[in-house]
Amino acid sequence: MRTSRGRERHRPPPTLGIVMIKRLKYVSRCAPELSLSDVEALVDHAREKNPARGVTGVLMTAGGVFFQVLEGPAQEVDALYAK
């Protein structure tokens, strides 16, 4: 690219598509009526939907408590946590 005086103009490098990654960890209580099959359905749903969002995570449950880690693009993690 040249300026009006015929000099080469510096072009900025193309954007690299940088995405801010967020890791969210939290603990919550299970609803008393939540069954093992309900938890399995949640996991199946996450396995199906989260890869397209660039989100990975871990879900652990014991004694009526969930511990979850979500990691991925900040906007996607925030949207999932808001549900």
Long-range contacts (C-beta under 8 A, 24 or more apart in sequence): 19-54, 19-73, 19-74, 20-73, 20-74, 21-71, 21-72, 21-73, 21-74, 22-70, 22-71, 22-72, 22-73, 22-74, 22-77, 22-78, 23-69, 23-70, 23-71, 23-77, 24-69, 24-70, 24-71, 24-77, 24-81, 25-67, 25-68, 25-69, 26-67, 26-68, 26-81, 27-65, 27-66, 27-67, 27-68, 28-65, 28-66, 28-68, 29-64, 29-65, 29-66, 30-61, 30-64, 30-65, 30-66, 32-64, 50-80, 53-80, 55-80
